[in-house]
Amino acid sequence: MCSSLHILSQSKNGILTFCNRTKLFQLIFNNLCFELYEWELEAFKEYVDDLDIPYWENQLKHWTQKRKIPISVGKKHFIILVNKEEVYEILHLLSFKKPHVKLLEYSDIDYRFIEN
């Protein structure tokens, strides 16, 4: 494993890593592997976030496949099909920026300390 590879996010079916040497993000999900620069990762995240899940599920409700939501990748003739749960898992992987948690100060704690 590359020493400059950092795990940013991980789930049951995937992992998102960043390589300091190549400056590439690597998204591995099921048997798919994407190597993306930061701007490509942001564009992919926006695209997946904008997917209209209810539309696709309704549009393809009579389709025999359980995966009904298309994700177009690159060329027009290459489409990845996922289900709703997989879309949410991909979004979870892509939201690797941890929210800033404000720590409490001593004065923020309203507690009467009694020594026994």
C-alpha positions, 0 to 999 in steps of 0.5 A: 500500500502506498504510504501517501494514501489516506483513507477519507471515508469508508462504508460497507461496499466502498472506500474513498482515499486520497494520494498525496503523491499523485493528488488523486482521489480514488473511489472504490465502490463494489467492483467499480474504481474511479480515480478523480482529481478534486474538481472531478470528484466535486462534479461527480458528487454534484451529479450524484446529489442531483439524481432524481431517485423517485423519478427513475424508480417510477420510470422503470418500475416495471423493469425486472432489474432491481437497480433502476437509477442510472449514473452516466459515466464519461461516454454516453454508452457507459452507464452504471445502474444502482439502487436507492441504497447504493446512491445514499452510500455513495453520497455518504462516501463522498461527504468525507469532510467532517463537520467542525464540532465546537467543544464546550467551555467550562462556562458552558456547563451548568452543573453543580458539583457536590463532593461526597 
